[in-house]
Amino acid sequence: MSHWNNLSAHVLLGALLSLPLFLPAQLASLSIPFEQDSNATATYFETIAFYESLDGLYPELKLEAYGSTDSGFPLHLAILSADGSFTPEAAKASGKQVLFINNAIHPGEPCGVDATMLLLRSLLQDAAWRPYLEDLIVVAIPFYNISGGLNRGPYSRANQNGPKAYGFRGNAKNLDLNRDFIKCDSKNAQVFNRLFAAWQPDIFIDTHSSDGADYPYTMTLIPPQTDKLDSALSAYLDEQLLPCLYSDMEKAGWELTPYVYARDTPDKGIAGFLDLPRYSSGYAALHHSIGFITEAHMWKPYKDRVQGTYAFLSAAIRAMHDQREALREAREKARRQAAEQKQFALGWELDFSRSDTILFKGYEAKYKKSEVSGLDRLYYDRSAPYEKTIPYFRYYQPTATAERPYAYLIPQAYAEVVDRLRWNGVAVQQLTEDIEPELEYSYIEDYKTVDGPYEGHYLHYAVQTREQRLRRPFRKGDYVVFTGQPASRYIVETLEPRGADSFFAWNFFDGILMQKEYFDGYIFEDTAAELLRSDPALRQALERKRQEDEEFAKSARAQLDFIYKRSPFFEPTYRLYPVGRFWEEVGLPVGG
């Protein structure tokens, strides 16, 4: 691509002119392995060393280390600010936009690692970028999944064309970190939550490489789900930002298409990706940030994947500069509306009754005999390219919704839940004295659980609840979360048990799902008989159950259990979700 060669030459010339006092060794430290071998990607240590060199040579860039990750190494954040606004507080005070880039969440997909190093060096060295940095701060995680990056080799991605060595998808706990943004099992995610909530970026970009069908495009894009964003943000995204990015990428020679999430083969249509909050872009939406996942095609040469990713990051910077006011207004409106929003969607399904159409360039899908099995196998014939208008199913409809209460009360036993709320900028207070209010609670009436472990959990789904008002004690130190705050969407989607990525779904409340007390039949027989004598309605219910259920009528234990669960002896906390809802605006004794 000639535009890349011209840009590289321009950047190198600018560097030589602007760094006359730097020694050759210092200049060499600003080179990356990719520039010597376009099928090579930097290791974790080479990546951090590069940013340390930038930090030492340019006052506009600062490399910060935060906390620890599962690897034992800290999580680094490179902050580029022309005027030295290196903190979230300084960024907010200056009114600057924030672009947040995350790399190597899947270290086997490292194109963003190299592209971001090249980009930040260019931003510092090339005078043509200076106008774009006057109102913009770029923060970048050079290498997110450090332990996965240290587990380096050439074989873990069988469907990928280079680089010659790369990291592994799982981290030190064998977690996929792009499923960890809500449950936060990794130290990486725990640090990330706090950084993201502090910086509150306008646009977030998570860099990846794709799997799946073959097609001519090097770059594909997962944008936020239009239906899940606030209306102001979704209108800005669809009407201004996406058209600008697609146009800019085409002009740069890197034509872009939506992520090829095919129903069968691409010519039959593609679907928008369901970016639940467990994923980076869905997590960004909870903070009213526009989150993109770039997906460079895994079978294109590694050089092209790096350059295509570089082009998209550059396009995002130009769009943020040119559309500064529109983006600012959309985010401010989204924050205001979130604090007032009454109803929130908790689950989603693809709406096949609605679709857009896009012109898609692909290769014909064909079949031939497999050399392995002798059966028909799919392949994409690169000698038979096509351009077709195909359906793009990108609209989702809610499968469950919840009203926002005035406040949630959370027992202090669930401090892990409160930690996660606070990491995400949620204001949490604590009771300063004991109270016993009447609140609305949910009983878990039914739920399904995945058959095998999913990212270290047995994820619940299809949750059904029954709501009931109960008077229960809360103690001094228990937590109160008022929902009228900018983080209201995060609060509702994580605390409502029917949420697809709620804390209940991720097993933080599984203790309530196991009955703790039982009965011995030979003892409870007499008690059950007395209960039936004193409660005609219970007797009638038992008789109806016998008539409706033949197996039940044959089981003495089942009938005793039926009576037990409707008696005062049955534990009231079984399947009682312990987070209470205040619907009325009331004064509470809180502090902190």
NORFEN-V365170 format. One record per backbone hydrogen bond with DSSP energy under -1.0 kcal/mol. CO is the residue of the C=O (numbers start at 1). NH is the residue of the N-H. Records with the same first field share a line. If there is no record, write none. Layout:
BEGIN
CO->NH / NH
END
This chain:
BEGIN
1->5
2->6
3->7
4->8
5->9
6->10
7->11
8->12
9->13
10->14
11->15
12->16
13->17
14->18
15->19
19->22
23->27
24->28
25->29
27->30
28->31
32->35
33->36 / 37
37->40
39->164
43->47
44->48
45->49
46->50
47->51
48->52
49->53
50->54
51->55
52->56
53->57
54->58
58->61
60->81
62->79
64->77
66->75
69->72
73->69
75->66
77->64
78->140
79->62
80->138
81->84
84->86
87->91
88->92
89->93
90->94
91->96
97->137
98->202 / 203
99->139
100->205
101->141
102->207
103->144
104->145
106->109
107->167
110->114
111->115
112->116
113->117
114->118
115->119
116->120
117->121
118->122
119->123
120->124
121->125
122->126
126->129
127->130
129->132
130->133
135->97
137->99
138->80
139->101
140->78
141->103
144->146
145->149
146->150
147->151
148->168
150->152
153->166
157->160
160->162
166->153
171->174
175->171
176->179
177->180
180->184
186->190
187->191
188->192
189->193
190->194
191->195
192->196
193->197
194->198
195->199
196->200
202->290
203->100
204->292
205->102
206->294
208->296
218->297
219->257
220->295
221->259
222->293
225->229
230->234
231->235
232->236
233->237
234->238
235->239
236->240 / 241
237->242
240->244
241->245
242->246
243->247
244->248
245->249
246->250
247->251
248->252
249->254
250->253
257->221
259->261
260->262
261->271
265->268
266->269
269->263
270->393
273->275
274->276
276->279
278->181
279->283
280->284
281->285
284->287 / 289
285->288
290->204
292->206
293->222
294->208
295->220
296->210
297->300
298->161
301->305
302->306
303->307
304->308
305->309
306->310
307->311
308->312
309->313
310->314
311->315
312->316
313->317
314->318
315->319
316->320
317->321
318->322
319->323
323->327
324->328
325->329
326->330
327->331
328->332
329->333
330->334
331->335
332->336
333->337
334->338
335->339
337->341
342->404
344->402
346->500
347->399
349->397
351->354
356->392
358->390
360->388
362->386
364->381
366->379
368->377
370->374
375->370
377->368
379->366
381->384
384->364
386->362
388->360
390->358
391->270
392->356 / 394
393->272
395->351
397->349
400->346 / 347
402->344
406->483
407->582
408->481
409->580
410->479
411->414
414->418
415->419
416->420
417->421
418->422
419->423
421->426
422->425
429->480
430->591
431->477
435->474
437->472
439->470
440->581
441->468
442->577
443->445 / 466
446->464
448->461
454->457
457->454
459->450
461->448
464->445 / 446
466->443
468->441
470->439
474->435
475->478
478->431
479->410
480->429
481->408
483->485
485->488
487->491
488->492
489->493
490->494
491->495
492->496
494->503
496->499
499->502
502->506
503->508
504->507
505->460
509->512
510->513
512->575
520->524
521->525
524->528
525->529
526->530
527->531
528->532
529->533
530->534
535->539
536->540
537->541
538->542
539->543
540->544
541->545
542->546
543->547
544->548
545->549
549->553
552->555
555->559
556->560
557->561
558->562
559->563
560->564
561->565
563->566
564->567
567->570
571->574
573->576
575->444
580->409
581->440
582->406 / 407
588->590
589->432
591->430
END
